[in-house]
Amino acid sequence: MNYAGFWYDVDSGNYSESLEVTNISGRTIPQGGLIYTSHRVRMLYPVTRIKGKNPPGTDGSYLTFRLWGNNYAIRSNGLTRILVGQGDCIYDKKTLLVVGPNEFNRDIWELGEGYTLTANSVNFSDNQAHLGLRRNGVAFDDIWLPHEDVYGYTLPGENGSPKLITYLDAIFAGTEFDMIQLRYTWFVSDNVIQIKEGDRFGVFNVKVVEPDRIVLTNSEPIELKAGSSINLFGNLSFFVEDSDELRFYPTNIVGTQVMAEEVAVVSDIPDVNIPVGTSPVADRTEKAAGFEVIISLAALIAIYRMGRKNG
């Protein structure tokens, strides 16, 4: 619970993951001596928790498993990774420019897996923005979203489990271009994984799969060699201090595997039990919030100066 890489809510006492060493001899954790447990947690969508707005077709919450530092929403047929999850930080927002009717001039938000979100136009008299959701250039949805309202898109057959949620936080008018800002965005992968007992993930084997928890134990002894960094699975590793006294701690930095040669270093859940026609979930790296807010402020200053000049 003291490891910052695992989610823990101090208000409710709920936690998502635990990593426990139950057996150790010298510098060796024997087979089955390391237990990783992920607990099912019910979470509020960011826009519900912060703004009190329920996305269309939902009660404002969803079930999730957090696996090796990544968030997965629970679906009826398995788990799907949450690729975008904006929080309540004031800088955690996305600014999109609306330059003109030419589609190539619009700002495009690459959500992942070919999905994009654009601001096609704004209507200041009604205080709303026209958003377009596409995948690989094919239109999925086009809507007019009022200011301070929430938009949710659900794939056909998902029965109220949204794929995309976003909130129109602000609309700005400029002399050369207009802008909108989106917050509390939540977007999940199309790819669904299924975990069953006996599956192998890094150094772990799956021992228990229940509706409210998943338990894994190490399938091989783990040698805690001084000065080593040992990848367990995904971004979860052990870092061992280079000293005669055994000191080690978990980290989110992928380590160099120094265990048995047949255990490969991996960065995410592998392609196991994934339906034909899908691909493994890829790591996504969003733009740094600080960089984006600098761009946003620069754009606002430019609009203000142009307005003063034209005035």
N, C-alpha and C positions, 0 to 999 in steps of 0.2 A: 504493500500500500504506500510505501515511501518512494517508489520508483515512478518518476514523472512520465515515463513512457506509457504507463497504464492509466486509463481513465479512472478517476476517483472523485466522487461528489461529496464534499465535506458537509454539506447541509443535510443530505439524506442518509449518508453513510453507504450509499450504493457504490459498488466497484465492478469493473468489467472483467479484469484479468488478474490472475495470481500465478506466481512462479515460486515453487517451494522445493528446496533441497531437503529430502527426507533421509538421505543416507550418503555419507561421505567417508572415505578412508584415505588418509594422507592427502594426496592431491588428486584423487580419483573419485568421481561420482559414478558408482556402479550402475549397471543397467537397471532401469526402473527407479533410480534414486532422485530423478528430477521430474517434478510433476508440474505441467502447465494446464491451467483451467481457465476457460472462457465462460462467463456467465451471461445469460440472456438478460437484456436490460430494455425496459420500455422508456423511450425518449420522446420529448416533445419536439416537433419541427421547430427550427429557429424562429420562424415568423410567428408561430403560435406562442412560444415561450416569451418572446420579446414584445410582440405587438398584439397578442391575444387573438390573432386571426387564424381560423382553421382553413387549410387548403381545401379546395372543392372535393367533396366525396370522402373526406376523412374526419376523424374525431380529434385531429390535431396531434396525434402521436403515432409512433411506429416502433416495432420491435427490432432490436439490433444485437448482433454478436460483434465484439471487437476481437480481431484475431491478429496477433503479432503487431499491434500498433495501427492496424487498418480497420476502418469501420465497414461493416457489412449489414445491409438491411435484410430482414428475413422475408422471403416470399414463400408462397405455397409449395413451390417446387425446388427450393434451395435458398442459397445466399447470393446476394449481388452487392458488389462493392460500391460504396458511396464515393464518387469521384470528385464532387464539388460539395463543400459544406461550409458556407460562410457563417461566421459567428456574430457575436454582438459587439465586436470591436468597431469603433467609429471609422477606422481605416479599412475595414473589411467590406469593401463595396466595389462594384464594377461600373466604370464610366463608359458609355457608348456614345459616339458622335453620330449625328444625323446631318450629313453634308448636303444632300440633294437627292433627286429622284433616281439618279444613276446608281444601280446596285453596286457597282465596283467602287463607289466612293463611300460606302457605308462602313462603319466600324463593325467588325465581326468578332464575336466572343466564341472561341474554340472551346467547347465544353468537354470534348473527348469522344473517341470512337466515331468520329465523323460528324457529330452533332454540333451545330452552330446556332447562336442566337443573335439576331440583329434588331436594331431600332430603325424601322423603315421610315417613320415620319412621326410628327407630334401634332396634336391639335390643342392649341392653347386656350381656345374658347371653351372647350369641354375638359381641359386639363387632363389629357390622357395621351398615351403613346401607343403606336402601332408596332407590335413585336412580331417577328417571324422566326419560327423554329424549323430548322432544316437538318437533314442528314445527307451528306455527300451531294449537296446541291438540290435534293428533292424536298419540296415543302411538306412538312408534317402538320403545321398549325400556324395560323395567322390570327391575331386577336388585337383588339383595342383594350388596353389596360388602363383603368383610371388611376390617377395619382393616389398613393397610399392605399393601394389595393393589392391583393395577392393573386398570382396566376399559377395554376397547376395543370400539368399535362400528364395524362395517364395513357399508356399504350393499350390498344384494344385487348380485352380479355384479362386485364390485370385486376379488375374489380376493386377499384378505389385505392390501389397502391400506386401513388404518383411516381413518374419518372423524373419530372422536373417541377420545382417550385421556385418562384422568385417574387420579389416585392418591389414595386415602383416607388422608390424613396424620394426622387427629386426630378424635376424637369427644368432645364435652363434654356433661355432664349438668347441667341447671339446674332450679331450682324452678318457673320459669314456662315455660321453653322449653329445648330442646336445640339443639346446634350441631354442625356438622361442618366440617372444613377440607379442601379439595382442593388438590393441588399437581401440578406437572409436566403440566398440561393442554395438549393439542395438538388443534386443531380446524381442519379445512379447508373451503373453500367447495365448494358443489355445482357451481359454474360452471367450465367447462373452456375454456381458450383454446388456440388452435393458432397458432404463429408460423411463417411461411414466408418464403422469400426474396422481396424486393420490398415487403414490408409497410412501412408508414410509421408511425413512432411519434415524435411531436413533431418535432424537427429531424433525426431519424435515418431512414435506410432500412436494412432488414435485408439484409445482404450474404451471410452464411454461416449456415446452420442445420445443425448436426451433432449427433450424440448427446451429445458432451461439451462443446460450446461454441456460443454464439450471438454473431455479430459484426455490429455496426451502424456505419455511418459517417454523418457529417452530409451531408444532401442539398443544403444551401444554405450559402453563406458565412456565417460568424458574425462580426458586427461587435462588437468588445469596446470599446464606448463608455465613456469615463470616467464612473464613478458609476452605471453601469447594473447591473441584475440580470437575467440572461438565462435564461429557463426552457428547459431542454433536453428533458426529458420527465419526467412525474410530479412527484416532489418534488426531482428533481435539477436544479440550476441553477448558473450561474456568477455570482459576485459580482465586479464590477470596481471596484477602488479609484478614488476621484475624485482622480486625480493625473496629472501629465504623464507620469510613468513608468508603464509598463504593469505592473500587478500584479493578478492575479485568482486566485480559488480556487473549488473546488466546494463547494456547500452543499446541505443537505436542505430548505431553505426555498424554497417555490415562488416563482420570480422573475417579474418583469414582462417579457413577451416584447417585445423591441425589434428583432427581426429582420423578415423579410418578413411582411406583413400576413396572408397566407394560412395561416401556421403558427399553430394555435390553442394556447392554454395549456391543458394537461390535467393532471389529478391522478392518473390511474391508467391502466392499459391499457384502450384503448377497446374497444367491442363489435365485435371483428373475429373472424370465423370461430368464433363461439359458436353452439352448437346451438340450434335454434328452441325457444322456451319457457323460455330462461334469460335472465338479465340480467347486465349488467357487474358485476364485483366492486366493491363499495362500500368506501370507507375505514371502518375500525372504530377507535373510540377507547375503550380500556379505562379503568376507574377508576384513578386514581392509587393506587399501592401504599401510599404513606404514609398517605393518607386512609383506605384500607380497614383498615390495621393499627390506626389510632386507633379506628375503629368496633369492631373485634374486641376490643381491650383494654377499651374502655368496656363492652362486653357482658359480658366475663369478670368485670370488677369488679362489675357489677350482679348477676351470678349469685352471686358470692362473698358479697356483702353480704346478699342475700336468704337465702342458706343460713345465714349467721351469725345473722340475725334470727329465722328460723324455728327454728334450733337452740336 
